[in-house]
Amino acid sequence: MRASGRRLMSNLLWVGLPYLAIAVFVVGHVWRYRRDRFDWTDEWMQLLKPRKARWGIVLFHAGTLAVIAGHVLGILVPPRLTAYVGIGEAQYRVLAVLLGGLFGVCVLVGLGGLLWRRTMVAQIVANTTWVDRVTLGLIAIVVVLGMVATLGVNLFGGGYDYRSTVAVWFRSILLLSPRPELVASAPLIYQVHAVAAWLLVMIWPFSRLVHAWYFPFYFRRRVLELRRSLPLRRA
């Protein structure tokens, strides 16, 4: 009975939760776009209006983009491909510790700035919802656990090769051939990190994280506006 219970819990956490999160992520974005697509731009502009602690926004977004890029490299790219371009396992671990620690700190410092805005700037406090608080809390949990796993386990601990376990499990989810046993045997900190990350994916379309999709369009529009404002050079 205990074995069957553990197997059921393993399937719920490492198969059911990921697919539920992906389904909610996709359907939620479709629903959100159909419901208030024109409000995305308004909410994004509200983030940029108060100049206080704007550095937090810059640090948070820059650090988040770098962390996502690192996860793409570490989880979606198999070790044999990184080895093919000259990045061995030892070099990869050094890069993961140095760059992961650096950009993780950027995200945390930026997150601190966002929390300050959410609690101290009256205009933003008035528009803060429980979804905002839950989202920021999940982001903090994901980042802190990720840094502890990267620095604590791999730098000060005995190390753990997540690329042959957790990363393979993640790719198996995307390939519709889940292998929950790979993450079920991982250290607890990696498991909690993964659960928190899937919960963040699930809440994404209902939070202000949808601004991430508007940012490229906002940036492109600003570039075009700047070009139009420049004086034309005479031939």
C-alpha positions in Angstrom: 0.0 0.0 0.0 2.8 2.4 0.8 4.5 1.6 -2.5 1.3 2.2 -4.4 0.7 5.5 -2.4 4.2 6.7 -3.2 3.7 5.8 -6.9 0.4 7.7 -7.0 1.9 10.8 -5.4 4.9 10.6 -7.8 2.6 10.5 -10.8 0.5 13.4 -9.4 3.5 15.6 -8.8 5.8 14.7 -11.7 3.2 13.9 -14.4 -0.2 15.3 -13.5 1.0 18.7 -12.2 3.3 19.5 -15.2 0.6 18.7 -17.8 -2.1 20.6 -15.8 0.2 23.6 -15.6 0.9 23.5 -19.3 -2.8 23.2 -20.1 -3.7 26.1 -17.8 -0.9 28.2 -19.2 -2.1 27.7 -22.8 -5.8 28.0 -22.2 -5.4 30.8 -19.7 -3.5 32.9 -22.2 -6.1 32.4 -24.8 -8.8 33.4 -22.3 -6.8 36.4 -21.0 -6.2 37.6 -24.5 -9.8 37.3 -25.5 -11.0 39.0 -22.3 -8.7 42.1 -22.0 -6.0 42.1 -24.6 -6.1 45.9 -24.8 -5.5 46.2 -21.0 -2.2 44.5 -21.2 -0.6 47.6 -22.7 -2.2 49.8 -20.0 -1.0 47.6 -17.2 2.5 47.6 -18.7 2.6 51.3 -18.9 1.5 51.6 -15.2 4.7 49.7 -14.3 6.9 52.3 -16.0 5.2 55.5 -14.8 6.5 55.8 -11.2 10.2 56.5 -11.4 10.9 55.4 -7.8 12.8 52.1 -7.7 12.7 51.8 -11.5 16.1 50.1 -11.2 14.2 47.2 -9.6 12.3 46.7 -12.8 15.4 46.7 -15.0 17.3 44.3 -12.7 14.4 42.0 -12.4 13.7 41.7 -16.1 17.3 41.5 -17.1 18.1 38.9 -14.5 15.0 36.9 -15.3 15.8 36.8 -19.0 19.3 35.6 -18.2 18.1 33.0 -15.7 15.6 31.6 -18.3 18.4 31.4 -20.9 20.5 29.5 -18.4 17.6 27.1 -17.8 17.1 26.5 -21.5 20.8 25.7 -21.8 20.9 23.5 -18.7 17.6 21.7 -19.1 16.6 21.6 -22.8 20.1 21.2 -24.2 21.5 17.7 -23.6 25.1 17.5 -22.2 26.4 15.9 -25.4 25.6 19.1 -27.4 27.3 21.4 -24.9 30.3 19.1 -24.9 30.3 19.2 -28.7 30.8 23.0 -28.6 33.6 22.7 -26.1 31.8 23.1 -22.8 32.5 20.1 -20.6 30.8 19.1 -17.4 33.4 20.8 -15.2 33.2 24.0 -17.2 29.4 23.9 -17.3 29.3 23.7 -13.5 31.6 26.6 -13.1 29.5 28.7 -15.5 26.3 27.6 -13.7 27.6 28.6 -10.3 29.1 32.0 -11.4 26.5 33.2 -13.9 23.6 31.5 -12.0 24.6 33.2 -8.8 25.2 36.6 -10.4 21.9 36.7 -12.3 20.0 35.1 -9.4 21.2 38.0 -7.2 20.0 40.4 -9.9 16.5 38.9 -9.8 16.4 38.9 -6.0 17.5 42.6 -5.8 15.1 43.5 -8.5 12.4 41.6 -6.8 13.1 43.6 -3.6 12.6 46.8 -5.6 9.3 45.5 -7.0 8.2 44.6 -3.5 9.1 48.0 -2.2 7.0 49.6 -5.0 4.1 47.3 -4.1 4.2 48.3 -0.5 5.4 51.9 -0.5 4.1 53.6 -3.7 0.5 54.6 -3.1 -0.6 54.4 -6.7 0.7 50.8 -7.0 -0.4 49.7 -3.6 -4.0 50.6 -4.5 -3.8 48.4 -7.6 -2.1 45.4 -5.9 -4.2 42.2 -5.8 -3.8 38.8 -4.1 -2.6 37.4 -7.4 0.3 39.9 -7.4 1.3 38.8 -3.9 1.1 35.1 -4.8 3.1 35.7 -8.0 5.9 37.6 -6.3 6.0 35.0 -3.5 6.3 32.1 -6.0 9.0 34.0 -7.9 10.9 34.5 -4.7 10.6 30.8 -3.7 11.7 29.6 -7.2 14.7 31.9 -7.3 15.9 31.3 -3.7 15.6 27.5 -4.1 17.3 27.7 -7.5 20.2 29.6 -6.0 20.5 27.3 -3.0 20.5 24.3 -5.3 23.1 25.9 -7.6 25.4 27.4 -4.9 24.7 25.4 -1.8 24.5 21.9 -3.4 27.1 22.3 -6.2 29.5 24.8 -4.7 29.5 24.0 -1.0 27.8 20.6 -1.0 28.7 17.3 -2.7 27.2 18.3 -6.0 24.3 16.9 -7.9 24.1 16.1 -11.6 20.6 17.3 -12.4 21.3 17.3 -16.1 21.1 13.5 -16.2 17.9 13.3 -14.0 15.7 16.4 -13.6 16.6 17.8 -17.0 15.8 14.4 -18.7 12.5 14.3 -16.8 11.6 17.8 -18.0 12.4 16.9 -21.6 10.3 13.7 -21.2 7.3 15.8 -20.2 7.6 17.9 -23.4 8.1 14.7 -25.5 4.9 13.2 -24.0 6.8 10.3 -22.6 7.1 11.2 -18.9 9.7 9.6 -16.7 8.7 10.6 -13.1 11.1 8.2 -11.5 14.0 10.5 -12.5 12.9 13.5 -10.4 11.3 11.4 -7.7 14.8 10.3 -6.6 16.2 13.8 -6.8 17.2 15.8 -3.7 14.2 17.5 -2.0 15.3 21.0 -2.8 15.2 20.2 -6.6 11.7 18.7 -6.1 10.3 21.7 -4.3 12.0 24.0 -6.9 10.2 22.1 -9.7 6.8 22.2 -8.0 7.0 25.9 -7.3 8.1 26.5 -10.9 5.1 24.6 -12.3 2.8 26.6 -9.9 4.3 29.8 -11.3 3.6 28.6 -14.9 0.0 27.8 -13.9 -0.6 31.3 -12.4 1.2 33.1 -15.2 -1.7 34.0 -17.6 -3.7 35.4 -14.7 -1.0 37.6 -13.4 1.0 40.6 -14.6 3.6 38.3 -16.0 1.7 38.5 -19.3 3.6 41.8 -19.7 6.5 39.7 -20.9 4.7 39.1 -24.2 4.0 42.8 -24.7 7.5 43.9 -24.0 8.9 43.2 -27.5 6.0 45.1 -29.1 6.5 48.0 -26.7 10.3 48.1 -27.4 9.7 48.0 -31.2 7.1 50.8 -31.0 9.5 53.0 -29.0 12.3 52.4 -31.5 9.9 53.5 -34.4 8.8 56.5 -32.4 12.4 57.6 -31.8 13.3 57.1 -35.5 10.3 59.3 -36.5 11.4 62.0 -34.0 14.9 62.2 -35.4 15.5 65.1 -37.9 15.9 63.9 -41.5 19.3 64.4 -43.0 19.6 66.2 -46.2 21.2 64.3 -49.0 
